[in-house]
Structures are given as structure tokens and as C-alpha cells.
Amino acid sequence: MSSAAPTFTHPAQVSEALRAHGYALLPPQDVAALAGCTVAQLASLLPSWDQLELDNYLKDGGRYRRRRHACFVQTPQELNQAPHRAHWQPVEYNALHGGMHRLFEPVLPETVANPAWQGLVNGIGRLCFAARPQPAWYVEAHQFRIDTADGIGRPTPEGAHRDGVDFVAVLLVARHEIKGGETRIFEADGPNGKRFTLNEPWSLLLMDDAVVIHESTPIQPLTDHGHRDTLVLTYRAGGFQGESN
């Protein structure tokens, strides 16, 4: 596995990068342009990460993860929020928490209504449509805060994994007084991998979930405690992931 600083992708080459490597990386300025706003406008979403609720489903007994969840259906013409639903994954994709119907607190209405939020979901969806045309994408949005109040926080307690969707977008929102949190991407059917640390808020990692598996290493505090905030968006064709599909 090679280790390097993030190598960003030109916005016009995202589809090509997804086909060739299974992932693409965009810097904050390009993410803001994709969302139709400025980086400062993206930052207007930051306070909502201070209002996340504790994830009570962690099987390791940890209290290091807070989150909110929302679902959307995106067509080439429009984006609509879907009724709130439990998040579900099969054990084949999440050995730790698969098979559980996990009903998280919803993303706050004022967060969803923020033009920067709408722009992010729409803009990343357009990248997915360009890479793999579909009638619609079924989108799940997860706001995460991983903290180090108990000494260590695990962004991916399930380890290296796929999500059982078509595309996974991971946006770094903030890093506060932490070390660790390295992103690792592996070929799903090969020996190669990449590792890098996202440090700039609103950097975007977009992955083809059939081609690569991914994980983030644990975080530790630099001072008394710290946290790492991310927004994870998954795009799936054919319907939301659930036991019946």
C-alpha cells in the first residue's frame, strides 16, 4: 500500500477516475463550485454538527459516535426528501452492525433546507448520474461526529468495508484537536491500496462501492479531547437498501 498526500481529481475527470481507480478526490473549492456556493456558505452547515445525537447501536459499547440520518430520492430533474426510515445493511457489508434496523434521529429540517446542503446532495448526485446514468438515485445522508472523550474514537468500527450501494461520498467537515483518522482505500478484488489523511474541511472522496473497500483509522486526542466530523452520502439505484431489495 502506498502512502501519500491526497491527489485531487480535476472535476471534468471524475467519471474517468471512478472507472480507472474506483475513486476520485475533490478539493474544497471544487466541492463548493459543484454545490453552487462558496466554501464560506458550506461552513454555514457547521453548527448542525454540534446538535447530533448519540449513536446507541454501537456493539462495542462505545459512546464516541454521534449522528443524524436522512433519505432523499434524486432524479435528473429534482431532489425530494423521503419519509424518515431506519438505516439497514446486510451482514455481508457490515459484519458488526448488519442485519439491524437502526433508527437514528433525523437531520434537522433547517439543515436540509440550507441551500448549501441541497447543493451538496444535488451536485454529488450529478457526478453519479454522469458516471452511471440511472432513472433515480436513492440517497442516504449521515452526519457523523466521532469524538475522543473516552480516549479513542473509531470512524469505522466495522473495519474495511463496502456499503452495498453504488457510490459513497465522504466529505470531511472538521478535524478538531485530533491525530489519526487516516483514510484507507483498497481494491475490492486486488492487492493495491492507497492511504491519505483528509485535512481540509469540505474535501470530498467519492468511491465506486463495487470496486473499492474503505476504512478510516481510529482518532486520538491531541489535548483533552477532540472530534472528527464528516458527512457521508450514499447513492443507490433501484431503491433504498433494506431486507426486501
Solvent accessible surface area in square Angstrom, and as a share of the most:
residue,aa,sasa,rsa
1,M,105,0.47
2,S,56,0.36
3,S,70,0.45
4,A,65,0.50
5,A,80,0.62
6,P,37,0.23
7,T,109,0.64
8,F,77,0.32
9,T,22,0.13
10,H,115,0.52
11,P,59,0.37
12,A,87,0.68
13,Q,93,0.41
14,V,3,0.02
15,S,24,0.16
16,E,99,0.44
17,A,12,0.09
18,L,5,0.02
19,R,174,0.64
20,A,69,0.54
21,H,117,0.52
22,G,0,0.00
23,Y,39,0.15
24,A,2,0.02
25,L,3,0.02
26,L,4,0.02
27,P,24,0.15
28,P,6,0.04
29,Q,116,0.51
30,D,41,0.21
31,V,0,0.00
32,A,4,0.03
33,A,76,0.59
34,L,32,0.16
35,A,12,0.09
36,G,69,0.67
37,C,26,0.15
38,T,75,0.44
39,V,56,0.32
40,A,80,0.62
41,Q,96,0.43
42,L,0,0.00
43,A,36,0.28
44,S,63,0.41
45,L,3,0.02
46,L,64,0.32
47,P,79,0.50
48,S,12,0.08
49,W,2,0.01
50,D,103,0.53
51,Q,88,0.39
52,L,9,0.05
53,E,75,0.34
54,L,33,0.17
55,D,3,0.01
56,N,120,0.62
57,Y,65,0.25
58,L,15,0.07
59,K,122,0.52
60,D,69,0.36
61,G,61,0.59
62,G,20,0.20
63,R,149,0.54
64,Y,8,0.03
65,R,11,0.04
66,R,87,0.32
67,R,8,0.03
68,R,22,0.08
69,H,0,0.00
70,A,1,0.01
71,C,0,0.00
72,F,1,0.00
73,V,38,0.22
74,Q,4,0.02
75,T,38,0.22
76,P,86,0.54
77,Q,153,0.68
78,E,97,0.44
79,L,25,0.13
80,N,77,0.40
81,Q,96,0.43
82,A,15,0.12
83,P,116,0.73
84,H,78,0.35
85,R,85,0.31
86,A,26,0.20
87,H,15,0.07
88,W,27,0.10
89,Q,8,0.04
90,P,24,0.15
91,V,85,0.49
92,E,138,0.62
93,Y,64,0.24
94,N,4,0.02
95,A,92,0.71
96,L,49,0.25
97,H,1,0.01
98,G,8,0.08
99,G,41,0.40
100,M,50,0.22
101,H,106,0.47
102,R,6,0.02
103,L,106,0.53
104,F,11,0.05
105,E,91,0.41
106,P,56,0.35
107,V,5,0.03
108,L,33,0.16
109,P,103,0.65
110,E,111,0.50
111,T,6,0.04
112,V,13,0.07
113,A,73,0.57
114,N,32,0.16
115,P,111,0.70
116,A,3,0.02
117,W,0,0.00
118,Q,56,0.25
119,G,11,0.11
120,L,1,0.01
121,V,0,0.00
122,N,40,0.20
123,G,0,0.00
124,I,0,0.00
125,G,0,0.00
126,R,128,0.47
127,L,22,0.11
128,C,0,0.00
129,F,26,0.11
130,A,70,0.54
131,A,25,0.19
132,R,74,0.27
133,P,110,0.69
134,Q,52,0.23
135,P,115,0.73
136,A,15,0.12
137,W,0,0.00
138,Y,58,0.22
139,V,0,0.00
140,E,10,0.04
141,A,0,0.00
142,H,7,0.03
143,Q,1,0.00
144,F,27,0.11
145,R,38,0.14
146,I,5,0.02
147,D,24,0.13
148,T,1,0.01
149,A,75,0.58
150,D,109,0.56
151,G,35,0.33
152,I,59,0.30
153,G,0,0.00
154,R,91,0.33
155,P,18,0.11
156,T,26,0.15
157,P,27,0.17
158,E,43,0.19
159,G,24,0.23
160,A,46,0.36
161,H,18,0.08
162,R,73,0.26
163,D,19,0.10
164,G,12,0.11
165,V,21,0.12
166,D,28,0.14
167,F,1,0.00
168,V,2,0.01
169,A,0,0.00
170,V,21,0.12
171,L,0,0.00
172,L,0,0.00
173,V,1,0.01
174,A,22,0.17
175,R,62,0.23
176,H,91,0.40
177,E,72,0.32
178,I,10,0.05
179,K,103,0.44
180,G,36,0.34
181,G,0,0.00
182,E,34,0.15
183,T,6,0.03
184,R,71,0.26
185,I,4,0.02
186,F,50,0.21
187,E,66,0.30
188,A,35,0.27
189,D,144,0.75
190,G,34,0.33
191,P,129,0.81
192,N,93,0.48
193,G,10,0.10
194,K,93,0.39
195,R,82,0.30
196,F,12,0.05
197,T,38,0.22
198,L,2,0.01
199,N,95,0.49
200,E,82,0.37
201,P,66,0.41
202,W,4,0.01
203,S,1,0.01
204,L,1,0.00
205,L,2,0.01
206,L,1,0.01
207,M,1,0.00
208,D,9,0.05
209,D,2,0.01
210,A,59,0.46
211,V,65,0.38
212,V,5,0.03
213,I,45,0.23
214,H,18,0.08
215,E,36,0.16
216,S,18,0.11
217,T,23,0.13
218,P,61,0.38
219,I,0,0.00
220,Q,85,0.38
221,P,34,0.21
222,L,109,0.54
223,T,84,0.49
224,D,131,0.68
225,H,110,0.49
226,G,1,0.01
227,H,36,0.16
228,R,8,0.03
229,D,2,0.01
230,T,8,0.05
231,L,0,0.00
232,V,24,0.14
233,L,0,0.00
234,T,11,0.06
235,Y,0,0.00
236,R,45,0.16
237,A,28,0.22
238,G,74,0.71
239,G,8,0.08
240,F,25,0.10
241,Q,10,0.04
242,G,9,0.09
243,E,115,0.52
244,S,119,0.77
245,N,92,0.47
